[in-house]
Amino acid sequence: MPNELQSLFLFSFVATSLSLFAVSRYLSSLLRDAGYDVSRLILIGLPDTSRPNSPNMTKPVPSFLDASQGNLAQLLALALAVATSVFIYLKFGRSTKKPVLDPKEWKEFPLKEKIAISPNTAIYRFALPKPDDVLGLPIGQHISVSAEIDGKEIMRSYTPTSSDDNLGHFDLLIKSYEKGNISRYISLLKIGDKVRVKGPKGQFNYAPALSREIGMIAGGTGITPMLQIIRAALKSPADRTKLSLIYANVNYEDILLKKELDELAGQYPTRFKVYYVLNNPPTGWTGGVGFVSKDQIATHLPPTSEDIKVLLCGPPPMITAMKKHLDELKYPAPRTVSKLVDQVFLF
């Protein structure tokens, strides 16, 4: 699927080609009406050697080709359109680098940077082989991370918060647990240490025309696929999808990337809304309290309809409770393995 810049080039190329064709037909018609042979136009003013006794062709240059006439501006505009198409192609059209990810082959990437978000959560930035490489992950899909721990091969799935707009690296937002396998393994990595990655994986692939509105319920690090979709949707001027997020956590300090979410909600007030729910809210908290309720879903997410979707990602107990609420609100039941066509999608 072409990206925005490639689509821009294709549109410009087609428009320019059609313009050239139309102008060419128009000029040819004018020349024929003026009595000129288009195939011999370059010989204007020179003797016609194809006919021995023919007088010199001394017809004046047609007015529509005369630089003193206003029509020259149209030709210059056409030349500018061609030059623009060439520029877009040279700068963007050829930048179709092969993705680094391979769904069949494990690849290793070194840790480049660790950005602390909370005492047990960080963004781990891994370097790609070259500074201009792209990971090649469709929006809404995830990767597998593998490591050998205590003699066993352990694998977990993660959704990068970065996209292919981020050249030369990809980011994983990971909360480490004392008894966690991969999460603890990654938290102990030093700069330069490598992880094994394979992908892309998953049934969800976001596109601007996917739905009129998307509702999201996320818990903890389940925010990662939601954030990836939110960023992709809001950055595109052509995308008019409305997004609403219910984000649940235990404590205020557990809310990941709250500053960015609030900034996006403020920047796009008609397209993105976020509602926070905490088990242990601080004094003065104005968001939801306890667990996400049926009433909160009915208030903050779009009602069931064929042109909306509801996305869920979080701890298993939370997902079980959310499925019950959605069922009571008459949303269709999700499949065990969700498909892109489903109205309720489980990551």
C-alpha positions, 0 to 999 in steps of 0.5 A: 500500500503506497504511503502519503508521499508516494500517493502524492507523486502518483497523483502528480504524475497522472495529472501531469501526464493527462495535462501534457496529453491534452495540451499536445492534442490542442497544439497539434490541432492549432498547427494543422488549422494554421497549415503546418505539418506537425512532423515538419515543424522543426523545419520552419524557416528552412528550405524544403529539400524534399521538393526540389523547386519548392520555395522556402517555408517562410511562414511566421511562427504561430502566435500561440508559440510566440514568446511575446504572446500571453500563451507562453505563460501556459507553457511555462506553467506546464513546464513547472508542473513537470519539474514539480513531478520530477522533484517529488519523484526524486525526493519521495517516489524512490524512497520505497526501502525494503522493510527490515522486518521479516515475518519468517526470519528472526533478526537482532537489533541492538538497544540504542537508548532507554527513556524512563517513563516511570520507576518500572516503565521505559521506552526502549529504542532499538537501532535498525541496521541503517539510519534511513531504514524503516521497520516495516510495521503496518499500523495496528500490528505487532512484533514478536520478541524472543529471548533465551531465559533459564535455558528456555526460549521465551517469546512475547508480543509487543506493539511498537509505539513508533511508526515507519515515519521514525527512520533508523529505529523502533520504540517499545514501551514496556513495563517490567515485572519482577516475575516477568520473563521478557519484560524483566529481560529487556529491563536488564539490557545494556546499551548495545545488547541485542534482542531477537525480533520477528514480524509483523503479526496481527489481524488489524491494519489501520487505514483512514477509511476503516471506520467512521469512529473508533472507540478504545478501552485500554489498561496499563501497557495495553495503551501501545496499539491504541497510541500507535493508531491514534498517532497515525490517524491524527497526523493525516489531514485526510483522515477524519476518523473520530477516536475516543479512548477509555484508559484504565490504571491502578494509580495516577503514576501508572498512566503512561504517556498522559502528557502526550495523550492530553496534548493530542486531545487538546490539539484535536478536540473534535476528533480525539477524546480521552477519559481516565479511570483509576482504582486509587485516584488522588485527591481532587481526581475528576476522572473515573474511579474503580473499574471501567463500568458499563455506564462509562462505556455508554457515555464515552464510546460510540454506540454500536453501529456497522461503521464503528469499531471498538478496540480492547487491549489490557489484562485478561480479567479486564478484557473479560469484564469489558466483553460482558459490558459490551454484550449488555450494550448490544455490541456484537460478541468478539471472536476468539481470534479477532479479524479486521472486519469485526466491530469489536476487536481484541488485541 
